[in-house]
Amino acid sequence: MQRLRTAAPRTVRIETRRFLLQPQTVIGRIELDGDEVFVIAGKRRQHYRRVQIISIGTRAEKESDYWSGKFSLGANLLAGNADLVDLSLLANARRLTAESRFVADYVGNFSRAEGVETSNNHRLNGHYDRFQSRRFFWRVFNAEFYRDVLKNIARQLSAGTAFGYVLIRDGHSNWELSGGVGVTYKRYVSVEPGETPSETSPSLRLGTLYGTRLNASVDLKFN
């Protein structure tokens, strides 16, 4: 028998038959007794089954409590017979509540060999999700900016909406699938005479995100 009791109130997203596509959000201290969950707010004691819990979030006192982020900078510098410079930058920001999540990622790469630029690209993407049930979520919007001058892409903008399904979500692993439609705008650095410098087209986006904890110090993520 597993029991858990929170000291402070939490925000709990609940899946019910009545609100299958519009889940309830309740606030209170949580008592977990096996498969039974109680959310207590003052004298009010609400009872749910454990399988009804979509997500649990912190009842933040200020907006910054919802946010987290990561930053990584890599560099490889070689001098001698061949001068090489490799730089990479990765950044991630996340806002997570019991009802929704917002994620933004940036990846930048720059390389130079013998004074010649060999790579210079930047990718910024983000999405906002609403948790509809324990398995389904609505990606209200997803957007991406991409630039790679060496590939003749001055800027590429994509935006759309999607739905997702959670295949695995436990204490160690998480695996999600998503798919949706959108529109893509692309602007070229240079074109042949008579050709249009930009184009807009409908787009289809399919994606998967898998993450697992290998040990206490190492996580594996695939996107």
C-alpha contacts under 8 A as a table, 3 or more apart, distances in Angstrom:
res1	aa1	res2	aa2	distance
1	M	33	D	7.19
1	M	34	G	5.52
2	Q	32	L	7.45
2	Q	33	D	5.96
2	Q	34	G	5.12
3	R	31	E	7.31
3	R	32	L	5.20
3	R	33	D	4.61
3	R	34	G	6.32
4	L	30	I	7.65
4	L	31	E	5.66
4	L	32	L	4.83
4	L	33	D	6.75
5	R	29	R	7.36
5	R	30	I	5.61
5	R	31	E	4.48
5	R	32	L	6.31
6	T	9	P	7.10
6	T	10	R	7.92
6	T	29	R	5.71
6	T	30	I	5.44
6	T	31	E	6.77
7	A	29	R	6.74
8	A	28	G	7.77
8	A	29	R	5.89
9	P	27	I	6.41
9	P	28	G	4.36
9	P	29	R	4.23
9	P	30	I	7.20
9	P	41	A	7.91
9	P	58	T	7.79
9	P	59	R	6.49
10	R	27	I	5.61
10	R	28	G	5.43
10	R	29	R	5.93
10	R	30	I	7.06
10	R	56	I	6.84
10	R	57	G	5.98
10	R	58	T	5.21
10	R	59	R	5.15
11	T	25	T	6.82
11	T	26	V	5.93
11	T	27	I	4.60
11	T	28	G	6.79
11	T	56	I	5.79
11	T	57	G	4.99
11	T	58	T	5.99
11	T	59	R	5.68
11	T	97	T	7.87
11	T	98	A	5.98
12	V	25	T	5.60
12	V	26	V	5.34
12	V	27	I	6.14
12	V	53	I	7.18
12	V	54	I	7.66
12	V	55	S	6.06
12	V	56	I	4.62
12	V	57	G	6.33
12	V	98	A	5.88
13	R	23	P	6.66
13	R	24	Q	5.90
13	R	25	T	4.59
13	R	26	V	6.64
13	R	53	I	6.14
13	R	54	I	5.30
13	R	55	S	5.25
13	R	56	I	6.32
13	R	98	A	5.54
13	R	99	E	6.24
14	I	23	P	5.66
14	I	24	Q	5.10
14	I	25	T	6.01
14	I	26	V	7.51
14	I	52	Q	5.61
14	I	53	I	5.04
14	I	54	I	5.71
14	I	55	S	7.60
14	I	133	S	7.98
15	E	19	F	6.63
15	E	20	L	6.05
15	E	23	P	5.13
15	E	24	Q	6.63
15	E	52	Q	4.90
15	E	53	I	6.34
15	E	54	I	6.36
15	E	132	Q	7.97
15	E	133	S	5.78
15	E	134	R	7.10
16	T	19	F	5.18
16	T	20	L	5.57
16	T	23	P	6.61
16	T	24	Q	7.57
16	T	52	Q	6.76
17	R	20	L	5.12
19	F	22	Q	4.56
19	F	23	P	4.83
19	F	24	Q	6.72
20	L	23	P	5.88
20	L	132	Q	7.19
20	L	133	S	6.66
21	L	132	Q	5.50
21	L	133	S	7.02
22	Q	132	Q	6.36
23	P	132	Q	6.22
23	P	133	S	6.87
25	T	98	A	7.78
25	T	99	E	7.38
26	V	39	V	7.63
27	I	39	V	7.18
27	I	40	I	7.90
27	I	41	A	6.92
27	I	59	R	7.90
28	G	39	V	5.33
28	G	40	I	4.93
28	G	41	A	4.63
29	R	39	V	5.55
29	R	40	I	5.06
29	R	41	A	6.54
30	I	37	V	7.02
30	I	38	F	5.75
30	I	39	V	4.77
30	I	40	I	6.42
31	E	37	V	5.80
31	E	38	F	5.05
31	E	39	V	6.50
31	E	40	I	7.83
32	L	35	D	7.27
32	L	36	E	5.94
32	L	37	V	4.69
32	L	38	F	6.48
33	D	36	E	5.16
33	D	37	V	6.36
34	G	37	V	7.96
35	D	49	R	5.86
35	D	50	R	4.92
35	D	51	V	7.64
36	E	47	H	7.30
36	E	48	Y	6.22
36	E	49	R	4.94
36	E	50	R	5.66
37	V	47	H	5.87
37	V	48	Y	5.09
37	V	49	R	5.66
37	V	50	R	5.76
38	F	45	R	6.42
38	F	46	Q	5.47
38	F	47	H	4.65
38	F	48	Y	6.26
39	V	45	R	5.83
39	V	46	Q	5.14
39	V	47	H	6.60
40	I	43	K	7.15
40	I	44	R	5.74
40	I	45	R	4.55
40	I	46	Q	6.36
41	A	44	R	5.24
41	A	45	R	6.58
42	G	45	R	7.92
48	Y	52	Q	6.71
49	R	52	Q	5.54
49	R	53	I	7.53
50	R	53	I	5.71
51	V	54	I	7.94
52	Q	134	R	7.39
53	I	56	I	7.58
53	I	134	R	7.00
54	I	98	A	7.90
54	I	131	F	7.44
54	I	133	S	5.98
54	I	134	R	4.51
55	S	98	A	5.18
55	S	99	E	7.51
55	S	134	R	7.75
56	I	97	T	7.58
56	I	98	A	5.04
57	G	96	L	7.44
57	G	97	T	5.01
57	G	98	A	4.40
58	T	66	Y	7.64
58	T	97	T	6.95
58	T	98	A	7.68
60	A	63	E	6.81
60	A	65	D	5.54
60	A	66	Y	6.68
61	E	65	D	7.13
62	K	65	D	5.79
62	K	66	Y	7.94
63	E	66	Y	5.88
63	E	67	W	7.53
64	S	67	W	5.37
66	Y	95	R	5.28
66	Y	96	L	5.60
66	Y	97	T	6.60
67	W	93	A	7.19
67	W	94	R	5.57
67	W	95	R	4.48
67	W	96	L	6.71
68	S	93	A	5.91
68	S	94	R	5.32
68	S	95	R	6.60
69	G	91	A	7.46
69	G	92	N	5.27
69	G	93	A	4.27
69	G	94	R	6.04
70	K	91	A	5.64
70	K	92	N	5.07
70	K	93	A	6.64
71	F	89	L	7.76
71	F	90	L	5.85
71	F	91	A	4.43
71	F	92	N	6.47
72	S	89	L	5.86
72	S	90	L	5.04
72	S	91	A	6.27
73	L	87	L	7.55
73	L	88	S	5.85
73	L	89	L	4.66
73	L	90	L	6.45
74	G	86	D	8.00
74	G	87	L	5.70
74	G	88	S	5.03
74	G	89	L	6.40
75	A	85	V	7.50
75	A	86	D	5.57
75	A	87	L	4.53
75	A	88	S	6.46
76	N	84	L	7.67
76	N	85	V	5.86
76	N	86	D	4.93
76	N	87	L	6.52
77	L	83	D	7.70
77	L	84	L	5.77
77	L	85	V	4.77
77	L	86	D	6.45
78	L	82	A	7.14
78	L	83	D	5.46
78	L	84	L	4.97
78	L	85	V	6.56
79	A	82	A	6.00
79	A	83	D	4.51
79	A	84	L	6.61
80	G	83	D	6.08
82	A	113	A	7.33
82	A	114	E	6.26
83	D	113	A	5.86
83	D	114	E	5.20
83	D	115	G	7.55
84	L	111	S	7.50
84	L	112	R	5.83
84	L	113	A	4.61
84	L	114	E	6.51
85	V	110	F	7.89
85	V	111	S	5.43
85	V	112	R	5.12
85	V	113	A	6.50
86	D	109	N	7.62
86	D	110	F	5.90
86	D	111	S	4.47
86	D	112	R	6.69
87	L	109	N	5.82
87	L	110	F	5.13
87	L	111	S	6.30
88	S	107	V	7.44
88	S	108	G	5.62
88	S	109	N	4.55
88	S	110	F	6.43
89	L	106	Y	7.71
89	L	107	V	5.75
89	L	108	G	5.07
89	L	109	N	6.57
90	L	105	D	7.51
90	L	106	Y	5.63
90	L	107	V	4.72
90	L	108	G	6.61
91	A	105	D	5.79
91	A	106	Y	5.14
91	A	107	V	6.76
92	N	103	V	7.39
92	N	104	A	5.74
92	N	105	D	4.56
92	N	106	Y	6.48
93	A	103	V	5.85
93	A	104	A	5.25
93	A	105	D	6.62
94	R	101	R	7.14
94	R	102	F	5.60
94	R	103	V	4.54
94	R	104	A	6.50
95	R	101	R	5.47
95	R	102	F	5.02
95	R	103	V	6.57
96	L	100	S	6.20
96	L	101	R	4.46
96	L	102	F	6.58
97	T	100	S	5.38
97	T	101	R	6.18
99	E	130	R	6.11
99	E	131	F	5.74
100	S	128	Y	7.31
100	S	129	D	5.46
100	S	130	R	4.53
100	S	131	F	5.82
101	R	128	Y	5.82
101	R	129	D	5.33
101	R	130	R	6.84
102	F	126	G	7.29
102	F	127	H	5.78
102	F	128	Y	4.45
102	F	129	D	6.46
103	V	126	G	5.39
103	V	127	H	5.58
103	V	128	Y	6.67
104	A	124	L	7.31
104	A	125	N	5.71
104	A	126	G	4.08
104	A	127	H	6.72
105	D	124	L	5.74
105	D	125	N	5.47
105	D	126	G	6.26
106	Y	122	H	7.42
106	Y	123	R	5.67
106	Y	124	L	4.46
106	Y	125	N	6.64
107	V	122	H	5.88
107	V	123	R	5.27
107	V	124	L	6.61
108	G	120	N	7.57
108	G	121	N	5.76
108	G	122	H	4.42
108	G	123	R	6.39
109	N	119	S	6.72
109	N	120	N	5.61
109	N	121	N	5.48
109	N	122	H	6.64
110	F	117	E	7.90
110	F	118	T	7.68
110	F	119	S	5.20
110	F	120	N	4.48
110	F	121	N	6.78
111	S	117	E	5.99
111	S	118	T	5.39
111	S	119	S	4.92
111	S	120	N	6.60
112	R	115	G	5.96
112	R	116	V	5.35
112	R	117	E	4.29
112	R	118	T	5.36
112	R	119	S	7.06
113	A	116	V	5.23
113	A	117	E	6.44
113	A	118	T	6.71
117	E	120	N	7.42
118	T	150	L	7.68
119	S	148	D	7.96
119	S	150	L	6.71
120	N	148	D	6.08
120	N	149	V	6.93
120	N	150	L	6.99
121	N	146	Y	7.50
121	N	147	R	5.50
121	N	148	D	4.40
121	N	149	V	7.16
122	H	145	F	7.96
122	H	146	Y	5.73
122	H	147	R	5.28
122	H	148	D	6.69
123	R	144	E	7.19
123	R	145	F	5.71
123	R	146	Y	4.50
123	R	147	R	6.60
124	L	144	E	5.62
124	L	145	F	5.13
124	L	146	Y	6.52
125	N	142	N	7.46
125	N	143	A	5.58
125	N	144	E	4.06
125	N	145	F	6.22
126	G	142	N	5.75
126	G	143	A	5.55
126	G	144	E	6.50
127	H	139	R	6.76
127	H	140	V	7.61
127	H	141	F	5.66
127	H	142	N	4.17
127	H	143	A	6.41
128	Y	139	R	5.75
128	Y	140	V	5.79
128	Y	141	F	5.71
128	Y	142	N	6.62
129	D	137	F	6.42
129	D	138	W	5.51
129	D	139	R	4.33
129	D	140	V	5.74
129	D	141	F	7.54
130	R	137	F	5.61
130	R	138	W	5.20
130	R	139	R	6.48
130	R	140	V	6.96
131	F	134	R	7.54
131	F	136	F	6.71
131	F	137	F	4.55
131	F	138	W	6.56
132	Q	135	R	7.82
132	Q	136	F	5.61
132	Q	137	F	5.01
132	Q	138	W	6.73
133	S	136	F	5.15
133	S	137	F	6.70
134	R	166	V	7.80
135	R	165	Y	5.40
135	R	166	V	4.84
135	R	167	L	7.33
136	F	163	F	7.34
136	F	164	G	5.70
136	F	165	Y	4.71
136	F	166	V	6.45
137	F	163	F	5.99
137	F	164	G	5.19
137	F	165	Y	6.46
138	W	162	A	6.32
138	W	163	F	4.66
138	W	164	G	6.26
139	R	142	N	6.82
139	R	161	T	5.74
139	R	162	A	4.91
139	R	163	F	5.49
139	R	164	G	6.99
140	V	161	T	5.41
140	V	162	A	6.74
141	F	159	A	7.04
141	F	160	G	5.58
141	F	161	T	4.61
141	F	162	A	7.19
142	N	159	A	5.60
142	N	160	G	5.45
142	N	161	T	5.97
142	N	162	A	7.79
143	A	157	L	7.40
143	A	158	S	5.42
143	A	159	A	4.28
143	A	160	G	6.61
144	E	156	Q	7.88
144	E	157	L	5.75
144	E	158	S	5.13
144	E	159	A	6.58
145	F	155	R	6.98
145	F	156	Q	5.69
145	F	157	L	4.81
145	F	158	S	6.69
146	Y	153	I	7.99
146	Y	155	R	5.74
146	Y	156	Q	5.03
146	Y	157	L	6.64
147	R	153	I	5.73
147	R	154	A	5.57
147	R	155	R	4.75
147	R	156	Q	6.34
148	D	151	K	5.43
148	D	152	N	6.51
148	D	153	I	5.08
148	D	154	A	6.39
148	D	155	R	7.46
149	V	152	N	4.85
149	V	153	I	5.20
149	V	154	A	5.62
149	V	189	V	6.63
150	L	153	I	7.38
152	N	188	Y	5.51
152	N	189	V	5.06
152	N	190	S	6.69
153	I	156	Q	6.82
153	I	186	K	7.23
153	I	187	R	6.21
153	I	188	Y	4.76
153	I	189	V	5.75
154	A	186	K	7.82
154	A	187	R	5.52
154	A	188	Y	5.09
154	A	189	V	4.90
155	R	186	K	6.01
155	R	187	R	5.35
155	R	188	Y	7.10
156	Q	184	T	7.14
156	Q	185	Y	5.66
156	Q	186	K	4.35
156	Q	187	R	6.25
157	L	184	T	5.68
157	L	185	Y	5.12
157	L	186	K	6.44
158	S	182	G	7.13
158	S	183	V	5.78
158	S	184	T	4.31
158	S	185	Y	6.34
159	A	182	G	5.47
159	A	183	V	5.68
159	A	184	T	6.66
160	G	180	G	7.10
160	G	181	V	5.61
160	G	182	G	3.72
160	G	183	V	6.32
161	T	180	G	5.62
161	T	181	V	5.99
161	T	182	G	6.36
162	A	178	S	6.55
162	A	179	G	5.26
162	A	180	G	3.80
162	A	181	V	6.51
163	F	178	S	5.61
163	F	179	G	5.79
163	F	180	G	6.29
164	G	176	E	6.85
164	G	177	L	5.47
164	G	178	S	3.99
164	G	179	G	6.49
165	Y	176	E	5.74
165	Y	177	L	5.34
165	Y	178	S	6.34
166	V	169	R	6.86
166	V	174	N	7.70
166	V	175	W	6.04
166	V	176	E	4.47
166	V	177	L	6.49
167	L	174	N	7.63
167	L	175	W	5.45
167	L	176	E	5.75
167	L	177	L	7.41
168	I	173	S	6.63
168	I	174	N	5.07
168	I	175	W	4.92
168	I	176	E	7.13
169	R	172	H	7.83
169	R	173	S	5.90
169	R	174	N	4.51
169	R	175	W	6.64
170	D	173	S	5.64
170	D	174	N	6.59
172	H	212	T	5.51
172	H	213	R	5.34
173	S	210	Y	7.49
173	S	211	G	5.59
173	S	212	T	4.14
173	S	213	R	6.54
174	N	209	L	7.79
174	N	210	Y	5.69
174	N	211	G	5.27
174	N	212	T	6.40
175	W	208	T	7.31
175	W	209	L	5.68
175	W	210	Y	4.37
175	W	211	G	6.51
176	E	208	T	5.56
176	E	209	L	5.24
176	E	210	Y	6.50
177	L	206	L	7.77
177	L	207	G	5.90
177	L	208	T	4.52
177	L	209	L	6.70
178	S	206	L	5.85
178	S	207	G	5.25
178	S	208	T	6.26
179	G	204	L	7.60
179	G	205	R	5.57
179	G	206	L	4.41
179	G	207	G	6.34
180	G	204	L	6.05
180	G	205	R	5.43
180	G	206	L	6.73
181	V	202	P	7.49
181	V	203	S	5.77
181	V	204	L	4.65
181	V	205	R	6.05
182	G	202	P	5.87
182	G	203	S	5.08
182	G	204	L	6.34
182	G	205	R	7.60
183	V	200	T	7.18
183	V	201	S	5.78
183	V	202	P	4.34
183	V	203	S	5.13
184	T	200	T	5.65
184	T	201	S	5.43
184	T	202	P	6.14
184	T	203	S	6.18
185	Y	198	S	7.37
185	Y	199	E	5.87
185	Y	200	T	4.42
185	Y	201	S	6.67
186	K	198	S	5.51
186	K	199	E	5.44
186	K	200	T	6.42
187	R	197	P	6.01
187	R	198	S	4.31
187	R	199	E	6.73
188	Y	191	V	6.83
188	Y	197	P	5.53
188	Y	198	S	6.05
189	V	197	P	7.68
190	S	197	P	6.92
191	V	195	E	6.11
191	V	196	T	7.21
191	V	197	P	6.04
192	E	195	E	5.64
196	T	199	E	7.35
207	G	223	N	7.54
208	T	222	F	7.95
208	T	223	N	5.93
209	L	221	K	7.47
209	L	222	F	5.78
209	L	223	N	4.55
210	Y	221	K	5.67
210	Y	222	F	5.07
210	Y	223	N	6.43
211	G	219	D	7.15
211	G	220	L	5.52
211	G	221	K	4.22
211	G	222	F	6.27
212	T	219	D	5.85
212	T	220	L	5.35
212	T	221	K	6.60
213	R	216	A	7.31
213	R	218	V	6.35
213	R	219	D	4.46
213	R	220	L	6.28
214	L	217	S	7.79
214	L	218	V	5.56
214	L	219	D	5.54
214	L	220	L	6.76
215	N	218	V	5.40
215	N	219	D	7.11
